[in-house]
Amino acid sequence: MVEWVFAVAPRHPLASVDEPLTRQRISSHRGVAVADSSRGTAGRAYGLVGGQASLAVPTMRAKILAQREGLGVGWLPRHRVASLLKRGELVEKRTADPREPNTLYVAWRGDHEGRALEWWLDQLRQPRLAKRLVQGMDLFA
């Protein structure tokens, strides 16, 4: 499960706005989104409000850094920004439409079993590694 937090830089205009933040209030500020690198489908942007200006970045780490610098707003994995929230480098804001936690799944093609897949499955059975892959790491702690 990934728990999300809507976060802004402490000097961002939304940092001092009364909560909960409405979609309309959020949409008037640029959102930061991790670019969709899908090759087989049209790109998607999760966590943005329709019509909201956006800044696309290549990774979740880049998204966290962009939001910390006040370049935009958006949803971040709580586990990965806990230390930034604690130090006040990001400010958590309650929203009128909270984002539900995501359940993550691992899947693979069943017709291509081999040693590489077997190795990956062995790795995923290690609780520490599986947790780090799913939750990510707070690189700012």
C-alpha positions in Angstrom: 0.0 0.0 0.0 1.2 3.5 -0.8 -0.2 6.3 1.3 -0.2 9.8 -0.3 0.2 13.3 1.1 -0.6 16.5 -0.7 2.4 18.6 -0.1 3.7 22.1 -1.0 6.8 24.1 -0.3 6.5 26.3 2.8 6.8 29.5 0.7 4.3 28.3 -1.9 1.0 30.4 -1.9 -1.0 27.3 -1.0 1.0 26.8 2.2 -0.9 29.5 4.0 -4.3 28.9 2.6 -7.1 27.5 4.8 -7.9 23.8 4.5 -9.3 21.8 3.1 -8.0 22.8 -0.4 -10.7 22.5 -3.1 -10.0 21.2 -6.6 -10.6 24.7 -7.9 -8.0 26.2 -5.6 -5.5 23.5 -6.5 -6.1 23.8 -10.2 -5.0 27.4 -10.2 -1.5 26.3 -9.3 0.9 24.2 -11.4 1.0 20.5 -10.6 4.1 18.4 -10.8 3.7 14.9 -12.4 6.1 12.1 -13.1 6.1 11.7 -16.9 4.5 8.6 -18.2 7.0 6.6 -20.2 4.5 4.1 -21.6 5.2 3.0 -25.2 2.0 1.1 -25.9 -0.6 3.6 -24.7 -1.3 7.3 -24.5 0.4 9.0 -21.6 -1.4 9.6 -18.4 -1.0 12.0 -15.6 -2.2 10.9 -12.1 -3.1 13.3 -9.3 -3.6 16.4 -11.5 -6.9 18.3 -11.7 -8.5 18.7 -15.2 -7.1 21.8 -16.9 -4.3 22.3 -14.4 -1.0 23.5 -15.7 1.7 20.9 -15.1 5.4 20.3 -14.9 6.5 16.8 -16.1 9.6 15.4 -14.5 11.3 12.0 -15.1 11.3 10.4 -11.7 9.5 10.5 -8.3 12.7 11.9 -6.8 12.7 14.8 -9.3 9.0 15.4 -8.4 9.8 15.6 -4.7 12.7 18.0 -5.4 10.5 20.2 -7.7 7.8 20.5 -5.1 10.3 21.2 -2.3 11.6 24.0 -4.4 8.1 25.4 -4.9 7.9 24.7 -8.6 4.5 23.1 -8.3 2.2 21.1 -6.0 0.9 17.5 -5.9 0.6 14.2 -4.2 3.7 12.4 -2.9 4.2 9.0 -1.2 4.2 9.8 2.5 7.0 7.3 3.3 9.4 9.0 0.8 8.9 12.5 2.2 8.4 11.9 5.9 11.7 13.6 6.8 11.0 16.6 4.6 7.6 17.0 6.3 9.1 16.6 9.7 11.8 19.3 9.0 9.2 21.7 7.5 10.8 21.5 4.0 7.4 20.4 2.7 4.0 21.3 4.2 1.1 18.8 4.2 -2.2 20.2 3.2 -5.6 18.6 3.7 -7.7 18.5 0.5 -11.5 18.3 0.0 -10.9 15.2 -2.2 -8.4 13.1 -0.4 -6.4 10.5 -2.4 -7.0 6.9 -1.4 -3.9 4.7 -0.8 -2.9 2.6 -3.7 -2.5 -1.1 -3.6 0.5 -2.1 -5.8 0.8 -5.5 -7.5 3.6 -7.4 -9.3 2.7 -9.2 -12.5 4.6 -11.0 -15.2 3.8 -13.0 -18.3 3.2 -16.6 -17.4 4.5 -18.0 -20.7 8.1 -16.7 -20.3 9.3 -18.5 -17.2 13.0 -18.9 -16.8 16.0 -18.3 -14.6 15.7 -14.5 -14.7 12.1 -14.6 -13.5 12.9 -17.2 -10.9 15.7 -14.9 -9.6 13.3 -11.9 -9.4 10.7 -13.9 -7.5 13.4 -15.1 -5.0 14.3 -11.4 -4.5 10.7 -10.3 -4.0 10.3 -13.0 -1.4 12.8 -11.1 0.8 10.6 -8.9 2.9 13.2 -6.0 3.3 13.8 -5.7 -0.5 10.1 -6.1 -1.3 9.2 -3.3 1.1 11.9 -1.0 -0.3 10.7 -1.6 -3.9 7.1 -0.9 -3.1 7.5 2.0 -0.6 10.7 3.5 -2.0 13.1 5.1 0.3 13.2 8.5 2.1 16.4 9.7 0.5 16.2 13.0 2.5 16.4 11.4 6.0 
